[in-house]
Amino acid sequence: MVFRGARPLEYTMWKALFENGNAEEFLSVLASYQNADGGFGHNIEANLWNPHSSPEVTACALDNIGRAGLGMPDKGHPIVTGVLKFLTSEKYLTDDGWLCGLPSNLECSHAPWFGYDPQNEVFRILDPLLDFIFNYAEEDSEIYKKATSLKAKQRPEEPAVCDFSGYDPAKFEPWGLLPTDVVKSPESALYPIYKDVVDMELDGIADRLAGMDELPVADYKDMWEDVRQVIGFYYWASSDIITQIGILKTFGRLEFTLPVSIITGGSLCEKS
C-alpha cells in the first residue's frame, strides 16, 4: 500500500528504515531535489511544486534525512556542501528569520498554506537550518553569527506541559500536536508523565493501520486545489504511514522482525 502511492523518495526511506536499505540510495534520491544554488525545491514538500530553492523546503529536506533514520552526512558530502552554499548566501534571511512562503509559490501548484501575501510576509526561525549551521558552518563565519543571534531570539526551552484531555486517538492529524511530538521515545524524561496518552496514540496507530486497505487520500479532498495537489496527497499518505510505523518501531510496538522484505496480510503491529 505504501509503495502504491510512494515516490522513490518514500520508497527508499521505507527501505532505509525497515529493510536495512542503503543510505546512499536514499540520499541520491533526495539530492535530485537539490538545485544548483544548493537549496532544495521542486515537490519534495508534496503540497508545494515550486522548483525554486526555498529555506522552508530546504528545512524539509533536512528533516527527511532524520526521518529516514540516518545521521547527517559528513561535511564533504555534496548535499552538505550545497546546503551550506545556499545558507551562506543568506537568501531570504532577515534578522527575524527566513522568509516562508515565496512570491514564486504563486506561480506553481501549492496548498493554501504555502501562499504568499506581500502585505503579510511570514518569517520563521527554522530549527533544522539552525542545527545545520551549528554543525557545519565555521564559528567565525557570518552565517554562524546570524544563526546564533536567531537562536537567542527563541524562547528558552521549558519542560513540556501539554493538555491532551481532548485527544482522540482514532484521528490522525499530522499537522496537530501529538503525544509523540512531546515524548520522542520511551527514554524521554517526559515518558512517565505522558505514558497513558502515548499508549493511546500507539493503540490508535495500530488500529488504523490494521484496518487500512487503501491510502486515505479521500480524507483530504476538501483541501484539493488542482490535480497536482491530489497527486501530492498520495505522496503524503505514503509518507504518513511510514512515519506512523516508525513511531511504533521507536516504542517497540512492531509485531514483525526487522529487516523485512515485504509485508503481505496479517497485522503490522500489536496493542498493549
ROGUZA-414941 format. One record per residue (C-alpha): residue number from 1; y negated, x, z negated. Coordinates in pm, whole numbers. Layout:
<sites>
<n:NUM | Y:Y | X:X | Z:Z> .
...
</sites>
This chain:
<sites>
<n:1 | Y:0 | X:0 | Z:0> .
<n:2 | Y:-241 | X:282 | Z:-81> .
<n:3 | Y:-156 | X:458 | Z:243> .
<n:4 | Y:-222 | X:141 | Z:447> .
<n:5 | Y:-589 | X:148 | Z:350> .
<n:6 | Y:-637 | X:518 | Z:290> .
<n:7 | Y:-825 | X:773 | Z:490> .
<n:8 | Y:-698 | X:1132 | Z:496> .
<n:9 | Y:-935 | X:1182 | Z:200> .
<n:10 | Y:-748 | X:936 | Z:-21> .
<n:11 | Y:-410 | X:1029 | Z:124> .
<n:12 | Y:-448 | X:1397 | Z:37> .
<n:13 | Y:-596 | X:1307 | Z:-302> .
<n:14 | Y:-284 | X:1099 | Z:-373> .
<n:15 | Y:-67 | X:1394 | Z:-273> .
<n:16 | Y:-263 | X:1633 | Z:-494> .
<n:17 | Y:-236 | X:1402 | Z:-795> .
<n:18 | Y:114 | X:1262 | Z:-763> .
<n:19 | Y:314 | X:1474 | Z:-519> .
<n:20 | Y:211 | X:1829 | Z:-609> .
<n:21 | Y:13 | X:1837 | Z:-289> .
<n:22 | Y:-165 | X:2143 | Z:-160> .
<n:23 | Y:-519 | X:2171 | Z:-299> .
<n:24 | Y:-645 | X:2334 | Z:20> .
<n:25 | Y:-522 | X:2039 | Z:225> .
<n:26 | Y:-744 | X:1806 | Z:23> .
<n:27 | Y:-1037 | X:2047 | Z:27> .
<n:28 | Y:-1012 | X:2091 | Z:404> .
<n:29 | Y:-1040 | X:1714 | Z:449> .
<n:30 | Y:-1330 | X:1699 | Z:204> .
<n:31 | Y:-1504 | X:1981 | Z:394> .
<n:32 | Y:-1506 | X:1768 | Z:709> .
<n:33 | Y:-1776 | X:1556 | Z:545> .
<n:34 | Y:-1997 | X:1861 | Z:479> .
<n:35 | Y:-2293 | X:1922 | Z:707> .
<n:36 | Y:-2439 | X:2249 | Z:836> .
<n:37 | Y:-2708 | X:2236 | Z:566> .
<n:38 | Y:-2432 | X:2247 | Z:302> .
<n:39 | Y:-2480 | X:1894 | Z:175> .
<n:40 | Y:-2239 | X:1605 | Z:218> .
<n:41 | Y:-2293 | X:1288 | Z:415> .
<n:42 | Y:-2107 | X:1055 | Z:650> .
<n:43 | Y:-1898 | X:789 | Z:480> .
<n:44 | Y:-1734 | X:991 | Z:205> .
<n:45 | Y:-1907 | X:721 | Z:-2> .
<n:46 | Y:-1727 | X:436 | Z:171> .
<n:47 | Y:-2020 | X:194 | Z:138> .
<n:48 | Y:-2267 | X:435 | Z:298> .
<n:49 | Y:-2220 | X:550 | Z:657> .
<n:50 | Y:-2529 | X:773 | Z:678> .
<n:51 | Y:-2419 | X:1102 | Z:838> .
<n:52 | Y:-2710 | X:1298 | Z:690> .
<n:53 | Y:-2678 | X:1502 | Z:371> .
<n:54 | Y:-2799 | X:1345 | Z:50> .
<n:55 | Y:-2790 | X:1451 | Z:-316> .
<n:56 | Y:-2610 | X:1130 | Z:-412> .
<n:57 | Y:-2329 | X:1175 | Z:-160> .
<n:58 | Y:-2303 | X:1546 | Z:-243> .
<n:59 | Y:-2253 | X:1448 | Z:-609> .
<n:60 | Y:-1987 | X:1203 | Z:-491> .
<n:61 | Y:-1808 | X:1485 | Z:-307> .
<n:62 | Y:-1804 | X:1700 | Z:-620> .
<n:63 | Y:-1670 | X:1405 | Z:-821> .
<n:64 | Y:-1386 | X:1371 | Z:-570> .
<n:65 | Y:-1274 | X:1725 | Z:-644> .
<n:66 | Y:-1248 | X:1633 | Z:-1011> .
<n:67 | Y:-1071 | X:1305 | Z:-934> .
<n:68 | Y:-809 | X:1494 | Z:-734> .
<n:69 | Y:-725 | X:1689 | Z:-1050> .
<n:70 | Y:-845 | X:2015 | Z:-902> .
<n:71 | Y:-1059 | X:2276 | Z:-1065> .
<n:72 | Y:-1370 | X:2372 | Z:-870> .
<n:73 | Y:-1306 | X:2636 | Z:-601> .
<n:74 | Y:-1419 | X:2992 | Z:-658> .
<n:75 | Y:-1773 | X:3097 | Z:-581> .
<n:76 | Y:-1686 | X:3228 | Z:-236> .
<n:77 | Y:-1528 | X:2905 | Z:-112> .
<n:78 | Y:-1715 | X:2755 | Z:187> .
<n:79 | Y:-1763 | X:2423 | Z:6> .
<n:80 | Y:-1926 | X:2602 | Z:-287> .
<n:81 | Y:-2150 | X:2826 | Z:-77> .
<n:82 | Y:-2252 | X:2525 | Z:132> .
<n:83 | Y:-2343 | X:2305 | Z:-164> .
<n:84 | Y:-2534 | X:2591 | Z:-324> .
<n:85 | Y:-2728 | X:2634 | Z:1> .
<n:86 | Y:-2814 | X:2263 | Z:5> .
<n:87 | Y:-2922 | X:2251 | Z:-359> .
<n:88 | Y:-3129 | X:2571 | Z:-346> .
<n:89 | Y:-3322 | X:2423 | Z:-54> .
<n:90 | Y:-3447 | X:2170 | Z:-315> .
<n:91 | Y:-3445 | X:1897 | Z:-53> .
<n:92 | Y:-3511 | X:1559 | Z:-215> .
<n:93 | Y:-3558 | X:1729 | Z:-554> .
<n:94 | Y:-3855 | X:1642 | Z:-777> .
<n:95 | Y:-3947 | X:1701 | Z:-1140> .
<n:96 | Y:-3783 | X:1364 | Z:-1216> .
<n:97 | Y:-3454 | X:1431 | Z:-1040> .
<n:98 | Y:-3312 | X:1383 | Z:-692> .
<n:99 | Y:-3412 | X:1103 | Z:-458> .
<n:100 | Y:-3130 | X:849 | Z:-444> .
<n:101 | Y:-3140 | X:608 | Z:-155> .
<n:102 | Y:-3280 | X:787 | Z:151> .
<n:103 | Y:-3502 | X:637 | Z:423> .
<n:104 | Y:-3232 | X:728 | Z:678> .
<n:105 | Y:-2987 | X:499 | Z:495> .
<n:106 | Y:-3165 | X:206 | Z:659> .
<n:107 | Y:-3057 | X:332 | Z:1000> .
<n:108 | Y:-2687 | X:312 | Z:911> .
<n:109 | Y:-2438 | X:66 | Z:771> .
<n:110 | Y:-2482 | X:56 | Z:393> .
<n:111 | Y:-2416 | X:-165 | Z:96> .
<n:112 | Y:-2731 | X:-323 | Z:-53> .
<n:113 | Y:-2744 | X:-81 | Z:-345> .
<n:114 | Y:-2785 | X:210 | Z:-101> .
<n:115 | Y:-3102 | X:67 | Z:50> .
<n:116 | Y:-3445 | X:228 | Z:44> .
<n:117 | Y:-3781 | X:86 | Z:-62> .
<n:118 | Y:-4079 | X:322 | Z:-18> .
<n:119 | Y:-4264 | X:127 | Z:-288> .
<n:120 | Y:-3983 | X:172 | Z:-536> .
<n:121 | Y:-3817 | X:508 | Z:-481> .
<n:122 | Y:-3537 | X:593 | Z:-724> .
<n:123 | Y:-3496 | X:942 | Z:-869> .
<n:124 | Y:-3196 | X:1033 | Z:-1082> .
<n:125 | Y:-3070 | X:1335 | Z:-1268> .
<n:126 | Y:-2723 | X:1371 | Z:-1119> .
<n:127 | Y:-2483 | X:1534 | Z:-1365> .
<n:128 | Y:-2236 | X:1663 | Z:-1103> .
<n:129 | Y:-2520 | X:1855 | Z:-938> .
<n:130 | Y:-2645 | X:1994 | Z:-1269> .
<n:131 | Y:-2294 | X:2105 | Z:-1364> .
<n:132 | Y:-2250 | X:2269 | Z:-1025> .
<n:133 | Y:-2579 | X:2459 | Z:-1057> .
<n:134 | Y:-2498 | X:2580 | Z:-1407> .
<n:135 | Y:-2157 | X:2701 | Z:-1289> .
<n:136 | Y:-2256 | X:2870 | Z:-964> .
<n:137 | Y:-2628 | X:2947 | Z:-943> .
<n:138 | Y:-2781 | X:3266 | Z:-1080> .
<n:139 | Y:-2955 | X:3213 | Z:-1413> .
<n:140 | Y:-3278 | X:3368 | Z:-1288> .
<n:141 | Y:-3287 | X:3150 | Z:-975> .
<n:142 | Y:-3545 | X:2876 | Z:-927> .
<n:143 | Y:-3280 | X:2605 | Z:-889> .
<n:144 | Y:-3118 | X:2709 | Z:-1218> .
<n:145 | Y:-3455 | X:2691 | Z:-1395> .
<n:146 | Y:-3526 | X:2349 | Z:-1247> .
<n:147 | Y:-3180 | X:2225 | Z:-1344> .
<n:148 | Y:-3244 | X:2346 | Z:-1698> .
<n:149 | Y:-3572 | X:2154 | Z:-1703> .
<n:150 | Y:-3398 | X:1836 | Z:-1581> .
<n:151 | Y:-3123 | X:1876 | Z:-1840> .
<n:152 | Y:-3386 | X:1895 | Z:-2113> .
<n:153 | Y:-3525 | X:1558 | Z:-1999> .
<n:154 | Y:-3193 | X:1386 | Z:-2056> .
<n:155 | Y:-3131 | X:1214 | Z:-2384> .
<n:156 | Y:-2912 | X:1420 | Z:-2618> .
<n:157 | Y:-2550 | X:1314 | Z:-2609> .
<n:158 | Y:-2465 | X:1092 | Z:-2901> .
<n:159 | Y:-2133 | X:953 | Z:-3022> .
<n:160 | Y:-2048 | X:656 | Z:-2804> .
<n:161 | Y:-2093 | X:320 | Z:-2970> .
<n:162 | Y:-1991 | X:51 | Z:-2725> .
<n:163 | Y:-1931 | X:-318 | Z:-2772> .
<n:164 | Y:-1616 | X:-418 | Z:-2586> .
<n:165 | Y:-1583 | X:-752 | Z:-2765> .
<n:166 | Y:-1616 | X:-939 | Z:-2435> .
<n:167 | Y:-1392 | X:-705 | Z:-2238> .
<n:168 | Y:-1144 | X:-882 | Z:-2009> .
<n:169 | Y:-854 | X:-651 | Z:-1913> .
<n:170 | Y:-749 | X:-893 | Z:-1637> .
<n:171 | Y:-1056 | X:-793 | Z:-1438> .
<n:172 | Y:-1117 | X:-456 | Z:-1278> .
<n:173 | Y:-1482 | X:-388 | Z:-1206> .
<n:174 | Y:-1518 | X:-15 | Z:-1133> .
<n:175 | Y:-1899 | X:-40 | Z:-1143> .
<n:176 | Y:-1892 | X:-162 | Z:-1505> .
<n:177 | Y:-1829 | X:32 | Z:-1826> .
<n:178 | Y:-1457 | X:54 | Z:-1901> .
<n:179 | Y:-1293 | X:173 | Z:-2224> .
<n:180 | Y:-1151 | X:477 | Z:-2045> .
<n:181 | Y:-1503 | X:569 | Z:-1933> .
<n:182 | Y:-1573 | X:628 | Z:-2301> .
<n:183 | Y:-1230 | X:759 | Z:-2401> .
<n:184 | Y:-1129 | X:1003 | Z:-2128> .
<n:185 | Y:-789 | X:1096 | Z:-2273> .
<n:186 | Y:-566 | X:1049 | Z:-2578> .
<n:187 | Y:-706 | X:1379 | Z:-2707> .
<n:188 | Y:-1058 | X:1238 | Z:-2727> .
<n:189 | Y:-1207 | X:1221 | Z:-3077> .
<n:190 | Y:-1305 | X:862 | Z:-2992> .
<n:191 | Y:-949 | X:751 | Z:-2912> .
<n:192 | Y:-864 | X:634 | Z:-3267> .
<n:193 | Y:-1182 | X:422 | Z:-3269> .
<n:194 | Y:-1116 | X:251 | Z:-2937> .
<n:195 | Y:-737 | X:270 | Z:-2919> .
<n:196 | Y:-682 | X:-108 | Z:-2923> .
<n:197 | Y:-923 | X:-179 | Z:-2638> .
<n:198 | Y:-798 | X:124 | Z:-2441> .
<n:199 | Y:-442 | X:-13 | Z:-2473> .
<n:200 | Y:-574 | X:-347 | Z:-2347> .
<n:201 | Y:-718 | X:-174 | Z:-2040> .
<n:202 | Y:-394 | X:16 | Z:-1975> .
<n:203 | Y:-192 | X:-306 | Z:-2004> .
<n:204 | Y:-434 | X:-475 | Z:-1764> .
<n:205 | Y:-392 | X:-195 | Z:-1511> .
<n:206 | Y:-13 | X:-218 | Z:-1542> .
<n:207 | Y:-18 | X:-595 | Z:-1489> .
<n:208 | Y:-248 | X:-577 | Z:-1187> .
<n:209 | Y:-57 | X:-301 | Z:-1013> .
<n:210 | Y:283 | X:-456 | Z:-1080> .
<n:211 | Y:168 | X:-786 | Z:-927> .
<n:212 | Y:-20 | X:-638 | Z:-632> .
<n:213 | Y:129 | X:-650 | Z:-284> .
<n:214 | Y:-190 | X:-618 | Z:-79> .
<n:215 | Y:-516 | X:-432 | Z:-118> .
<n:216 | Y:-767 | X:-663 | Z:-292> .
<n:217 | Y:-1029 | X:-634 | Z:-20> .
<n:218 | Y:-1097 | X:-1007 | Z:-1> .
<n:219 | Y:-1212 | X:-999 | Z:-365> .
<n:220 | Y:-1531 | X:-832 | Z:-243> .
<n:221 | Y:-1601 | X:-1048 | Z:63> .
<n:222 | Y:-1934 | X:-1166 | Z:-79> .
<n:223 | Y:-2056 | X:-805 | Z:-52> .
<n:224 | Y:-1964 | X:-759 | Z:314> .
<n:225 | Y:-2270 | X:-679 | Z:526> .
<n:226 | Y:-2102 | X:-580 | Z:853> .
<n:227 | Y:-1763 | X:-476 | Z:985> .
<n:228 | Y:-1801 | X:-117 | Z:863> .
<n:229 | Y:-1851 | X:-243 | Z:510> .
<n:230 | Y:-1524 | X:-436 | Z:544> .
<n:231 | Y:-1354 | X:-112 | Z:650> .
<n:232 | Y:-1523 | X:68 | Z:362> .
<n:233 | Y:-1373 | X:-173 | Z:110> .
<n:234 | Y:-1024 | X:-85 | Z:235> .
<n:235 | Y:-1105 | X:278 | Z:159> .
<n:236 | Y:-1242 | X:188 | Z:-184> .
<n:237 | Y:-946 | X:-35 | Z:-267> .
<n:238 | Y:-708 | X:255 | Z:-199> .
<n:239 | Y:-930 | X:489 | Z:-398> .
<n:240 | Y:-948 | X:247 | Z:-692> .
<n:241 | Y:-569 | X:218 | Z:-708> .
<n:242 | Y:-545 | X:598 | Z:-718> .
<n:243 | Y:-800 | X:600 | Z:-999> .
<n:244 | Y:-607 | X:341 | Z:-1200> .
<n:245 | Y:-273 | X:518 | Z:-1160> .
<n:246 | Y:-450 | X:840 | Z:-1254> .
<n:247 | Y:-566 | X:675 | Z:-1577> .
<n:248 | Y:-209 | X:570 | Z:-1654> .
<n:249 | Y:-98 | X:927 | Z:-1586> .
<n:250 | Y:-359 | X:1066 | Z:-1827> .
<n:251 | Y:-246 | X:833 | Z:-2105> .
<n:252 | Y:125 | X:891 | Z:-2047> .
<n:253 | Y:193 | X:542 | Z:-1920> .
<n:254 | Y:370 | X:612 | Z:-1591> .
<n:255 | Y:726 | X:486 | Z:-1563> .
<n:256 | Y:826 | X:730 | Z:-1291> .
<n:257 | Y:855 | X:1107 | Z:-1297> .
<n:258 | Y:607 | X:1324 | Z:-1112> .
<n:259 | Y:602 | X:1450 | Z:-847> .
<n:260 | Y:704 | X:1151 | Z:-638> .
<n:261 | Y:779 | X:1142 | Z:-268> .
<n:262 | Y:745 | X:766 | Z:-214> .
<n:263 | Y:740 | X:450 | Z:-423> .
<n:264 | Y:936 | X:152 | Z:-297> .
<n:265 | Y:969 | X:-159 | Z:-508> .
<n:266 | Y:1002 | X:-166 | Z:-884> .
<n:267 | Y:734 | X:-119 | Z:-1143> .
<n:268 | Y:481 | X:162 | Z:-1131> .
<n:269 | Y:402 | X:157 | Z:-1498> .
<n:270 | Y:505 | X:32 | Z:-1835> .
<n:271 | Y:336 | X:-169 | Z:-2105> .
<n:272 | Y:318 | X:-50 | Z:-2461> .
</sites>
